[in-house]
Amino acid sequence: MGEKIRLTTAQALVKFLNQQYISIDGVETPFVEGVFHIYGHGNVLGLGEALENNPGHLKSYQGKNEQGMAHAATAFARQNLRQKIFAVSASAGPGSANMVTAAGTAFANNIPVLFLPADTFATRQPDPVLQQLEHEHSTDLTTNEAFKAVSRYWDRIDRPEQLMSALLRAFEVLTNPATTGPATICLPQDVEAMAYDYPASFFTKRIHYLDRKLPTQRELDGAIASIKESKRPVLLVGGGAKYSEARDEIVALSEKANIPIVETHAGKSTVEFTHQNNLGGNGILGTSAANKAVMNADLIIGIGTRYTDFTTSSRTLFDFDHTTFLNINVNRGQAYKFDGFQVVADAKAALQLINKNIGNYQSSYGEEMISLKQEWEKERNRLSATKFNRNDFRPEIADHFNQEVLNDYADALQTELTQTEALIKINDVVDSDAIVISSAGSLPGDMQRIWNANVANTFHLEYGYSCMGYEIAGALGTKLARPEQESYAVVGDGSFLMLHSEIVTALQYDKKINLLLFDNSGFGCINNLQMDHGNGSTGTEFRTVNNEIMNIDYKKIGEGYGLKTYSVNNLEDLAAAVEDAKNQRVSTLIEIKVLPKTMTDGYDGSWWNVGVAEVSEKESVQKAAAERQQILDNARQY
């Protein structure tokens, strides 16, 4: 029968996690770094006991908000290119429900995180227990069913022995590049503490091999033929290229065949922007250089991309009459998009073979990429020098946001600093290997366009879910992943107010993070969205009942937590604050007062399909709806 080890379900879980390893290109490392937790009823007496008494190598961090700590776990795995993960544990009921948003964020970005939500009693004898939901149609339904929609794998452990098959299935998903994402194992609080005689073999060292899937000869031949038949190919670099560590292979193909590189939000910094062929981010938030290259391409070589609406400008960026697609992706479903020629393979492995067999092929770009990049750099320089003018700053802004209102903001916030000049100045001052994190609002657009990542894997933009509140928790996650590098959360005031709890976790565990808080007193991105489509400004500005613009003292909030804080409203003080923050050991917050309506605007190809009222009393809304329909009439529908 073999040796048996008597353990509780929770103790067996912890022992199993300690024995999971991952092997990539012959390098073997532990896969599970540790556990983020907020203890409560449902997990403190089960998993909490197991982690206290025999954690093994697992590190344990006390989170401050369940969503926040799970975002930190997501950022950690992402910065580690999905080669290390955290588990996250919360109490039954609302504690676990708080993690659902974070699970959705991990799911959308294909990031592995092990979610361990506590659950109600499997025996049902004390039902309804504290924080349990009661449904008339089912006694088996709990809060944790909500995780089903946001998990790549979901299970509930109703008996201790079920843990074994559930964990094996969960780790297959967590370590599979084609299907990876959050795995959820729900743990009823009574089952966590139940004992079982587990076979000792379940706890032997288990290595998960991430062997690089090679393209078939048919796929390789087809890919090379597609490239050779094209004159104006473009390398569209997605997150899968970064996770595959395909930087060198992308650069080699780009240089050898003179092919431009453009980047999705997840793919940005796979190749550093200083490379001469890197034209920057593309799509709705793209640079003029990248979008021009894509709009005039006859072949899109999509490398590890999901082709989201922001990448494709809601499917209006490509010339479908003259453009074909070659998709390299480990996920077969993603490779099928846009009727592309499918290479279902690891990006690095596939590009190595393409480079080896491409011969002397050359695109027809000649020196065009140089001029495109120079044109964009000229525009970026213009943005860096754009100053606020109290008399005539943005005359195209009509309705509520006229010049007078902008002047009111300048007076209320005591600033004339623009968002673009501030962000570019920060880019110039931070260390080249600093990691910058952003997620929601207008800042991701500016980051995607004007932030130049000069070192690979230093740009961390969560835009698969665009989850407000990810930024600060994400900075903690990246700091845990790369403790030797500075970590900066680029966060708007709206997102800061949503979630900044993990500031306390960073301080508690002496993990220095830096918060760059852009305060324009409102949800500026959504304000733009409503006004650009014919609506007035309503519900998106931070104003009192007396219509006064709010000027919140975020510096003082940071001081209360124990951060080293700064408040700036001009470029000189901003640069000095960033430099001084580098010398601090404690986490820092730089409050940057900026004016609304001073972010970047869209360039050619930057259209976004959003719902516009087809019936409205406002002529401006009617016009916006008509313009939208005209674009849709010419767009590809599949």
C-alpha positions as CSV (number, residue, x, y, z in Angstrom):
1,M,0.0,0.0,0.0
2,G,3.0,2.3,0.4
3,E,3.8,4.8,3.2
4,K,1.1,7.0,4.5
5,I,1.3,10.5,6.1
6,R,-1.6,11.6,8.3
7,L,-2.3,15.3,7.7
8,T,-5.1,17.8,7.6
9,T,-6.3,18.9,4.2
10,A,-4.6,22.3,4.8
11,Q,-1.4,20.7,6.0
12,A,-1.3,18.5,2.9
13,L,-1.9,21.5,0.7
14,V,1.0,23.4,2.1
15,K,3.3,20.3,1.9
16,F,2.3,19.8,-1.8
17,L,3.0,23.4,-2.7
18,N,6.5,23.1,-1.3
19,Q,7.3,20.3,-3.7
20,Q,6.2,22.0,-7.0
21,Y,9.1,23.0,-9.4
22,I,9.2,24.3,-12.9
23,S,11.8,23.5,-15.5
24,I,12.4,25.8,-18.5
25,D,15.3,25.4,-20.9
26,G,17.0,23.1,-18.4
27,V,16.7,25.5,-15.5
28,E,14.8,24.2,-12.5
29,T,13.3,26.5,-9.8
30,P,10.6,26.3,-7.2
31,F,7.3,27.3,-8.7
32,V,5.3,28.5,-5.6
33,E,7.0,31.5,-3.9
34,G,4.5,31.8,-1.0
35,V,1.0,32.7,0.2
36,F,-0.7,36.0,0.6
37,H,-3.4,35.8,3.2
38,I,-6.0,37.7,5.2
39,Y,-7.0,35.4,8.0
40,G,-10.6,35.1,9.2
41,H,-13.0,32.4,10.0
42,G,-12.8,29.7,7.4
43,N,-9.0,29.8,6.9
44,V,-7.2,30.9,10.1
45,L,-7.7,27.6,11.9
46,G,-7.0,25.4,8.9
47,L,-4.6,26.9,6.4
48,G,-3.4,29.4,9.0
49,E,-2.4,26.6,11.4
50,A,-0.6,24.8,8.6
51,L,1.4,27.8,7.5
52,E,2.3,28.7,11.1
53,N,3.7,25.3,12.0
54,N,5.3,23.9,8.9
55,P,5.5,26.4,6.0
56,G,8.6,24.9,4.4
57,H,10.1,27.4,2.0
58,L,6.9,29.3,1.4
59,K,7.0,32.9,2.3
60,S,3.9,34.3,4.1
61,Y,2.6,37.9,3.6
62,Q,-0.3,39.4,5.4
63,G,-2.4,41.4,3.0
64,K,-4.6,44.4,3.9
65,N,-7.3,44.0,1.3
66,E,-8.2,40.7,-0.4
67,Q,-8.4,42.2,-3.9
68,G,-5.1,44.1,-3.3
69,M,-3.1,41.2,-2.2
70,A,-4.3,39.1,-5.1
71,H,-3.3,41.9,-7.5
72,A,0.1,41.8,-6.0
73,A,0.3,38.1,-6.6
74,T,-0.7,38.6,-10.2
75,A,1.9,41.3,-10.7
76,F,4.5,39.1,-9.1
77,A,3.8,36.2,-11.5
78,R,3.6,38.5,-14.5
79,Q,7.0,40.2,-13.7
80,N,8.5,36.7,-13.3
81,L,7.2,35.9,-16.8
82,R,4.8,33.3,-15.3
83,Q,7.6,31.2,-14.0
84,K,6.8,31.8,-10.3
85,I,3.5,32.2,-8.5
86,F,1.8,33.1,-5.2
87,A,-1.2,31.5,-3.7
88,V,-3.8,33.8,-2.1
89,S,-6.1,32.8,0.8
90,A,-9.1,34.7,2.3
91,S,-11.9,34.0,4.7
92,A,-15.4,32.7,3.9
93,G,-18.0,35.0,2.5
94,P,-17.0,38.6,1.7
95,G,-13.3,38.0,2.2
96,S,-13.2,35.5,-0.6
97,A,-15.7,37.5,-2.7
98,N,-13.3,40.5,-2.6
99,M,-10.8,38.4,-4.6
100,V,-13.2,37.8,-7.6
101,T,-12.1,41.1,-9.3
102,A,-8.5,40.2,-9.0
103,A,-9.2,36.7,-10.4
104,G,-10.8,38.4,-13.4
105,T,-7.7,40.5,-13.8
106,A,-5.4,37.5,-13.8
107,F,-7.8,35.6,-16.1
108,A,-7.9,38.4,-18.7
109,N,-4.1,38.6,-18.7
110,N,-3.4,34.9,-18.7
111,I,-1.5,35.1,-15.4
112,P,-1.2,32.1,-13.1
113,V,-2.4,32.6,-9.5
114,L,-3.7,30.0,-7.1
115,F,-6.8,31.2,-5.4
116,L,-7.8,29.5,-2.1
117,P,-11.1,31.0,-1.0
118,A,-12.5,29.6,2.2
119,D,-16.0,28.1,2.0
120,T,-18.9,27.1,4.1
121,F,-19.2,23.7,5.9
122,A,-19.2,20.6,3.7
123,T,-21.1,18.7,6.3
124,R,-23.8,21.5,6.3
125,Q,-24.6,20.6,10.0
126,P,-24.2,24.2,11.4
127,D,-25.8,25.9,8.4
128,P,-26.3,28.7,7.8
129,V,-23.0,29.7,9.3
130,L,-21.7,33.3,9.6
131,Q,-21.5,35.0,6.2
132,Q,-23.2,32.1,4.4
133,L,-25.6,32.8,1.6
134,E,-28.9,30.8,1.5
135,H,-30.5,29.9,-1.8
136,E,-33.9,28.3,-1.9
137,H,-33.1,26.3,-5.1
138,S,-29.8,24.9,-3.9
139,T,-28.0,24.3,-0.6
140,D,-24.7,23.7,-2.5
141,L,-24.4,27.3,-3.9
142,T,-21.9,29.6,-2.1
143,T,-20.2,32.9,-2.7
144,N,-17.3,31.0,-4.3
145,E,-19.4,30.0,-7.4
146,A,-18.6,33.5,-8.5
147,F,-15.1,32.4,-9.2
148,K,-16.2,30.0,-12.0
149,A,-16.4,32.7,-14.5
150,V,-12.9,34.1,-13.7
151,S,-11.0,30.8,-13.3
152,R,-9.2,28.6,-15.8
153,Y,-9.8,25.8,-13.4
154,W,-12.3,25.6,-10.5
155,D,-12.9,23.0,-7.8
156,R,-14.3,22.6,-4.3
157,I,-12.8,20.1,-1.9
158,D,-15.7,18.4,0.0
159,R,-13.5,15.5,1.3
160,P,-9.8,15.5,2.1
161,E,-8.8,12.9,-0.5
162,Q,-10.3,15.1,-3.3
163,L,-7.4,17.5,-2.7
164,M,-5.0,15.2,-4.6
165,S,-6.7,15.1,-8.0
166,A,-7.8,18.7,-7.7
167,L,-4.2,20.0,-7.2
168,L,-2.8,17.9,-10.0
169,R,-5.3,19.3,-12.4
170,A,-4.9,22.9,-11.1
171,F,-1.1,22.8,-11.5
172,E,-1.4,21.4,-15.0
173,V,-3.3,24.6,-15.9
174,L,-1.1,26.9,-13.9
175,T,2.0,25.6,-15.7
176,N,0.6,25.3,-19.2
177,P,1.4,28.4,-21.3
178,A,-1.5,27.7,-23.6
179,T,-4.2,27.7,-20.9
180,T,-2.6,29.3,-17.9
181,G,-4.5,31.7,-15.6
182,P,-6.1,31.6,-12.2
183,A,-6.9,28.3,-10.6
184,T,-9.4,28.3,-7.8
185,I,-9.6,25.6,-5.1
186,C,-12.4,26.3,-2.7
187,L,-11.8,25.0,0.8
188,P,-14.7,24.4,3.1
189,Q,-13.7,25.4,6.6
190,D,-14.5,22.0,8.2
191,V,-12.7,20.0,5.5
192,E,-9.5,22.2,5.9
193,A,-9.1,20.8,9.4
194,M,-10.1,17.2,8.6
195,A,-7.3,14.6,8.7
196,Y,-6.6,11.9,6.1
197,D,-3.9,9.3,5.5
198,Y,-2.3,10.7,2.4
199,P,0.1,8.5,0.3
200,A,3.7,9.8,0.8
201,S,4.2,9.7,-3.0
202,F,1.8,12.6,-3.3
203,F,4.4,14.8,-1.6
204,T,7.5,13.8,-3.7
205,K,9.2,16.5,-5.7
206,R,7.2,17.2,-8.8
207,I,8.8,19.0,-11.8
208,H,6.5,20.7,-14.4
209,Y,8.4,20.8,-17.7
210,L,7.6,23.7,-19.9
211,D,9.0,22.2,-23.1
212,R,8.9,24.7,-26.0
213,K,6.4,23.5,-28.6
214,L,8.0,23.5,-32.0
215,P,6.2,24.3,-35.2
216,T,5.5,21.5,-37.6
217,Q,7.3,21.5,-40.9
218,R,4.0,22.5,-42.6
219,E,3.7,25.4,-40.2
220,L,7.3,26.5,-40.6
221,D,7.1,26.3,-44.4
222,G,3.8,28.3,-44.5
223,A,5.2,31.0,-42.2
224,I,8.3,31.5,-44.3
225,A,6.3,31.5,-47.5
226,S,3.9,34.2,-46.0
227,I,6.9,36.4,-45.1
228,K,8.6,36.0,-48.4
229,E,5.5,36.8,-50.3
230,S,5.0,40.0,-48.4
231,K,6.6,43.4,-49.0
232,R,5.5,45.3,-46.0
233,P,5.3,42.9,-43.0
234,V,5.0,44.1,-39.4
235,L,6.0,42.3,-36.2
236,L,3.2,42.7,-33.8
237,V,4.6,41.8,-30.4
238,G,2.2,40.6,-27.7
239,G,2.5,39.5,-24.1
240,G,3.1,35.9,-25.2
241,A,6.4,37.0,-26.9
242,K,7.5,38.5,-23.6
243,Y,6.6,35.4,-21.6
244,S,8.4,33.2,-24.1
245,E,11.5,35.4,-23.7
246,A,11.7,35.8,-27.5
247,R,13.4,39.3,-27.4
248,D,16.6,38.2,-29.2
249,E,14.7,36.2,-31.9
250,I,12.4,39.2,-32.6
251,V,15.3,41.5,-32.9
252,A,17.2,39.1,-35.1
253,L,14.3,38.8,-37.6
254,S,13.6,42.5,-37.5
255,E,17.2,43.4,-38.3
256,K,17.8,40.6,-40.8
257,A,14.7,41.3,-42.9
258,N,14.3,45.0,-42.1
259,I,10.8,44.5,-40.5
260,P,9.3,47.1,-38.1
261,I,8.4,46.1,-34.5
262,V,5.1,47.4,-32.9
263,E,3.9,46.5,-29.4
264,T,0.7,45.6,-27.7
265,H,0.2,46.8,-24.1
266,A,1.3,43.4,-22.7
267,G,4.1,43.1,-25.2
268,K,5.7,46.6,-24.6
269,S,9.3,46.3,-23.4
270,T,9.7,42.8,-24.8
271,V,12.1,44.8,-27.0
272,E,13.5,48.0,-25.7
273,F,12.4,51.2,-27.4
274,T,15.9,52.3,-28.1
275,H,16.1,49.6,-30.8
276,Q,16.0,51.4,-34.1
277,N,13.1,49.3,-35.6
278,N,10.8,49.6,-32.6
279,L,8.0,52.0,-33.5
280,G,6.3,51.7,-30.2
281,G,2.7,50.9,-29.1
282,N,0.0,50.4,-31.7
283,G,-3.7,50.6,-31.8
284,I,-6.1,52.9,-30.0
285,L,-3.3,54.1,-27.7
286,G,-0.6,53.8,-30.4
287,T,2.1,56.1,-31.7
288,S,1.7,57.7,-35.1
289,A,4.7,55.7,-36.3
290,A,3.4,52.3,-35.2
291,N,-0.1,52.9,-36.5
292,K,1.1,54.1,-39.9
293,A,3.2,51.0,-40.3
294,V,0.3,48.7,-39.4
295,M,-2.3,50.5,-41.6
296,N,0.0,50.1,-44.6
297,A,1.2,46.6,-43.9
298,D,0.4,43.7,-46.2
299,L,1.3,41.1,-43.5
300,I,0.8,41.2,-39.8
301,I,3.0,38.7,-37.9
302,G,1.2,38.5,-34.6
303,I,3.5,37.0,-31.9
304,G,1.7,36.0,-28.8
305,T,-1.2,38.5,-29.1
306,R,-4.9,38.2,-28.4
307,Y,-5.8,41.0,-30.8
308,T,-7.9,42.9,-28.3
309,D,-9.9,45.9,-29.4
310,F,-7.3,48.3,-28.2
311,T,-4.6,46.5,-30.3
312,T,-6.8,46.4,-33.4
313,S,-8.6,49.8,-32.9
314,S,-11.8,47.8,-32.7
315,R,-10.9,46.0,-35.9
316,T,-10.5,49.2,-38.0
317,L,-6.7,49.5,-38.0
318,F,-5.9,46.9,-40.7
319,D,-6.5,47.1,-44.4
320,F,-8.3,43.8,-44.7
321,D,-8.4,44.0,-48.5
322,H,-4.7,43.9,-48.7
323,T,-3.4,42.6,-45.4
324,T,-3.0,38.9,-44.3
325,F,-2.1,37.5,-40.9
326,L,0.5,35.1,-39.7
327,N,-0.2,34.2,-36.0
328,I,2.4,32.5,-33.8
329,N,0.8,31.5,-30.5
330,V,0.9,28.6,-28.1
331,N,-2.9,28.8,-27.9
332,R,-4.6,27.4,-30.9
333,G,-7.7,29.5,-30.5
334,Q,-5.7,32.7,-30.5
335,A,-3.7,31.6,-33.6
336,Y,-7.0,31.4,-35.5
337,K,-7.9,35.0,-35.2
338,F,-8.4,37.1,-38.3
339,D,-8.3,34.0,-40.4
340,G,-4.5,34.1,-40.0
341,F,-2.1,31.3,-41.0
342,Q,-1.7,29.5,-37.7
343,V,1.6,28.5,-36.2
344,V,0.7,26.9,-32.9
345,A,4.1,26.9,-31.2
346,D,6.3,28.7,-28.7
347,A,7.2,32.1,-30.0
348,K,10.9,31.8,-29.2
349,A,11.2,28.3,-30.7
350,A,9.2,29.2,-33.8
351,L,11.2,32.4,-34.5
352,Q,14.5,30.6,-34.1
353,L,13.5,28.3,-36.9
354,I,12.1,31.1,-39.1
355,N,15.3,33.1,-38.7
356,K,17.3,30.0,-39.6
357,N,15.3,29.4,-42.8
358,I,14.3,32.8,-44.0
359,G,17.3,33.2,-46.3
360,N,18.1,36.7,-47.6
361,Y,14.6,38.0,-47.6
362,Q,14.3,41.8,-47.3
363,S,11.2,43.9,-46.9
364,S,10.6,46.9,-49.1
365,Y,10.7,49.5,-46.3
366,G,14.3,50.7,-47.0
367,E,14.8,53.8,-44.8
368,E,11.1,54.4,-44.1
369,M,11.2,53.0,-40.6
370,I,13.9,55.6,-39.7
371,S,11.7,58.5,-40.9
372,L,8.6,57.1,-39.1
373,K,10.5,56.9,-35.9
374,Q,12.0,60.3,-36.3
375,E,8.6,61.7,-37.0
376,W,7.2,60.2,-33.8
377,E,10.2,61.4,-31.7
378,K,9.6,64.9,-33.0
379,E,6.0,64.6,-31.9
380,R,7.0,63.3,-28.5
381,N,9.4,66.2,-28.0
382,R,6.5,68.5,-28.8
383,L,4.3,66.9,-26.2
384,S,7.1,67.2,-23.6
385,A,7.2,70.9,-24.2
386,T,3.4,71.5,-24.3
387,K,2.7,74.2,-21.7
388,F,-0.7,75.4,-20.3
389,N,-1.9,78.6,-21.7
390,R,-4.6,80.4,-19.7
391,N,-5.9,82.2,-22.8
392,D,-5.9,79.5,-25.5
393,F,-4.8,76.0,-24.4
394,R,-7.2,73.6,-26.1
395,P,-9.6,75.5,-28.2
396,E,-11.2,72.3,-29.6
397,I,-12.7,71.5,-26.2
398,A,-16.3,72.6,-26.2
399,D,-19.3,72.4,-23.9
400,H,-18.5,72.2,-20.2
401,F,-14.7,72.1,-20.5
402,N,-14.0,75.5,-22.0
403,Q,-10.9,77.6,-21.3
404,E,-12.6,79.2,-18.3
405,V,-13.1,75.9,-16.6
406,L,-9.5,74.9,-17.3
407,N,-8.4,78.1,-15.6
408,D,-10.6,77.2,-12.7
409,Y,-8.8,73.9,-12.3
410,A,-5.5,75.6,-12.5
411,D,-6.5,77.9,-9.6
412,A,-8.1,75.1,-7.6
413,L,-5.3,72.6,-7.9
414,Q,-2.7,75.4,-7.9
415,T,-0.9,74.0,-10.9
416,E,-0.3,74.6,-14.6
417,L,1.5,71.3,-15.1
418,T,0.4,69.1,-18.0
419,Q,0.2,65.4,-17.7
420,T,2.3,64.7,-20.8
421,E,5.2,66.9,-19.8
422,A,5.2,65.5,-16.3
423,L,5.2,61.9,-17.5
424,I,8.0,62.5,-20.0
425,K,10.1,64.2,-17.4
426,I,9.7,61.2,-15.1
427,N,10.8,58.9,-17.9
428,D,13.9,61.0,-18.3
429,V,14.8,61.0,-14.6
430,V,14.1,57.5,-13.3
431,D,16.7,54.8,-13.6
432,S,16.7,53.0,-16.9
433,D,16.0,49.6,-15.3
434,A,13.2,50.9,-13.1
435,I,9.9,49.0,-13.4
436,V,6.8,51.2,-14.1
437,I,3.3,49.8,-13.4
438,S,0.0,51.3,-14.6
439,S,-3.5,50.0,-15.3
440,A,-6.5,52.3,-15.7
441,G,-7.6,55.8,-16.6
442,S,-5.8,58.1,-19.1
443,L,-2.4,57.2,-17.9
444,P,-2.2,53.9,-19.7
445,G,-2.7,55.7,-23.0
446,D,0.1,58.1,-22.3
447,M,2.3,55.3,-21.0
448,Q,1.7,53.2,-24.1
449,R,2.5,56.2,-26.4
450,I,5.2,58.3,-24.8
451,W,6.9,56.1,-22.2
452,N,10.2,54.8,-23.6
453,A,11.2,51.6,-22.0
454,N,15.0,51.5,-22.4
455,V,15.5,48.1,-20.7
456,A,13.6,44.9,-21.6
457,N,10.8,43.8,-19.2
458,T,10.5,47.1,-17.3
459,F,7.1,48.2,-18.6
460,H,4.2,46.6,-16.7
461,L,0.8,47.7,-18.0
462,E,-2.3,45.7,-16.9
463,Y,-4.7,46.5,-19.8
464,G,-6.3,43.1,-20.3
465,Y,-8.8,44.0,-17.6
466,S,-7.8,47.7,-17.1
467,C,-8.6,47.2,-13.4
468,M,-8.6,50.3,-11.3
469,G,-6.7,49.6,-8.1
470,Y,-4.1,47.3,-9.6
471,E,-1.3,49.8,-9.8
472,I,-0.1,50.1,-6.2
473,A,-0.6,46.5,-5.3
474,G,1.1,45.7,-8.6
475,A,4.1,47.7,-7.6
476,L,4.4,45.6,-4.5
477,G,4.2,42.4,-6.6
478,T,6.9,43.6,-9.0
479,K,9.1,44.6,-6.1
480,L,8.8,41.1,-4.6
481,A,9.8,39.8,-8.1
482,R,12.7,42.2,-8.7
483,P,13.8,43.5,-5.3
484,E,17.0,45.0,-6.8
485,Q,15.1,47.4,-9.1
486,E,13.0,50.5,-8.3
487,S,9.2,49.9,-8.7
488,Y,6.9,52.8,-9.6
489,A,3.1,52.8,-9.6
490,V,1.9,55.4,-12.1
491,V,-1.6,55.9,-10.7
492,G,-4.3,58.5,-11.1
493,D,-6.2,60.0,-8.2
494,G,-9.4,58.1,-9.1
495,S,-7.6,54.7,-9.1
496,F,-5.7,55.6,-5.9
497,L,-9.1,56.2,-4.2
498,M,-10.3,52.8,-5.4
499,L,-7.6,50.8,-3.7
500,H,-4.3,51.6,-2.0
501,S,-4.3,49.2,0.9
502,E,-1.1,47.4,0.0
503,I,0.9,50.6,0.8
504,V,0.7,49.2,4.4
505,T,1.9,45.8,3.3
506,A,4.9,47.3,1.6
507,L,5.7,49.3,4.7
508,Q,5.2,46.4,7.0
509,Y,7.6,44.1,5.1
510,D,10.1,46.8,4.2
511,K,9.5,46.5,0.4
512,K,10.1,49.9,-1.1
513,I,7.7,51.0,-3.7
514,N,7.2,54.5,-5.3
515,L,3.8,56.0,-6.0
516,L,3.6,58.6,-8.7
517,L,0.1,60.0,-8.1
518,F,-1.3,62.1,-10.9
519,D,-4.1,64.3,-9.4
520,N,-6.5,66.0,-11.8
521,S,-9.5,65.8,-9.5
522,G,-11.6,63.4,-11.4
523,F,-12.0,60.4,-13.7
524,G,-10.4,62.2,-16.6
525,C,-10.3,59.3,-19.0
526,I,-14.1,58.7,-18.8
527,N,-14.8,62.4,-18.8
528,N,-13.0,62.4,-22.2
529,L,-15.0,59.5,-23.4
530,Q,-18.4,61.1,-22.6
531,M,-17.5,64.5,-24.0
532,D,-15.8,63.1,-27.1
533,H,-19.2,61.4,-28.0
534,G,-21.4,64.5,-27.6
535,N,-22.3,64.3,-23.9
536,G,-21.6,66.9,-21.3
537,S,-19.4,66.5,-18.3
538,T,-21.4,64.7,-15.6
539,G,-20.5,62.3,-12.8
540,T,-16.8,62.2,-13.7
541,E,-15.4,65.3,-12.0
542,F,-14.6,65.5,-8.2
543,R,-16.8,68.4,-7.3
544,T,-18.6,69.3,-4.1
545,V,-22.4,69.9,-3.8
546,N,-21.5,73.5,-4.2
547,N,-19.8,72.7,-7.5
548,E,-16.3,73.4,-6.1
549,I,-13.3,71.5,-7.5
550,M,-11.9,69.2,-4.8
551,N,-8.2,69.5,-4.0
552,I,-7.4,66.5,-1.8
553,D,-4.1,66.5,0.1
554,Y,-2.8,63.1,-1.0
555,K,0.6,64.0,0.4
556,K,-0.9,64.2,3.9
557,I,-2.6,60.8,3.4
558,G,0.8,59.3,2.5
559,E,2.4,60.9,5.5
560,G,-0.3,59.3,7.7
561,Y,0.7,55.8,6.4
562,G,4.4,56.5,7.0
563,L,5.6,57.2,3.4
564,K,8.2,59.7,2.5
565,T,6.0,62.2,0.6
566,Y,6.3,65.1,-1.9
567,S,3.9,67.4,-3.5
568,V,4.8,69.0,-6.8
569,N,3.2,71.3,-9.4
570,N,6.2,72.1,-11.7
571,L,8.9,70.1,-13.6
572,E,11.8,71.3,-11.5
573,D,10.2,70.1,-8.2
574,L,9.1,66.9,-9.9
575,A,12.6,66.0,-11.1
576,A,14.0,66.8,-7.7
577,A,11.4,64.7,-5.9
578,V,12.1,61.7,-8.2
579,E,15.8,62.0,-7.6
580,D,15.4,62.3,-3.8
581,A,13.0,59.4,-3.7
582,K,15.7,57.2,-5.2
583,N,17.8,57.7,-2.1
584,Q,15.0,56.7,0.3
585,R,14.8,53.3,2.0
586,V,11.1,53.7,2.8
587,S,8.3,53.7,0.3
588,T,7.5,57.1,-1.3
589,L,4.6,59.0,-2.7
590,I,4.9,61.9,-5.1
591,E,1.7,63.9,-5.4
592,I,1.7,65.4,-8.9
593,K,-1.0,68.1,-9.5
594,V,-1.8,68.1,-13.2
595,L,-4.6,69.7,-15.2
596,P,-7.4,67.7,-16.8
597,K,-7.5,67.5,-20.6
598,T,-3.7,67.5,-20.9
599,M,-3.1,63.9,-21.8
600,T,-2.3,62.7,-25.2
601,D,-4.9,62.5,-27.9
602,G,-5.4,59.8,-30.5
603,Y,-3.4,59.5,-33.7
604,D,-4.4,58.0,-37.1
605,G,-6.0,54.6,-36.5
606,S,-7.0,55.3,-32.9
607,W,-10.7,54.7,-33.2
608,W,-12.5,52.9,-30.3
609,N,-15.9,51.2,-30.8
610,V,-18.1,52.2,-27.8
611,G,-21.9,52.3,-27.4
612,V,-23.3,55.6,-28.4
613,A,-27.0,56.4,-27.9
614,E,-28.8,55.9,-31.2
615,V,-31.7,58.1,-30.0
616,S,-30.9,61.4,-28.2
617,E,-32.3,64.9,-27.9
618,K,-28.8,66.3,-28.2
619,E,-27.6,67.0,-31.7
620,S,-24.0,66.4,-30.7
621,V,-24.9,62.8,-29.6
622,Q,-26.8,62.2,-32.8
623,K,-23.7,63.3,-34.7
624,A,-21.5,61.0,-32.7
625,A,-23.8,58.0,-33.3
626,A,-23.9,58.7,-37.1
627,E,-20.1,58.9,-37.2
628,R,-19.8,55.6,-35.3
629,Q,-22.2,53.9,-37.7
630,Q,-20.3,55.1,-40.7
631,I,-17.1,53.6,-39.4
632,L,-18.8,50.3,-38.5
633,D,-20.2,50.0,-42.0
634,N,-16.7,49.8,-43.3
635,A,-15.3,47.6,-40.5
636,R,-14.8,43.8,-40.6
637,Q,-17.4,42.0,-38.5
638,Y,-15.6,38.7,-37.7
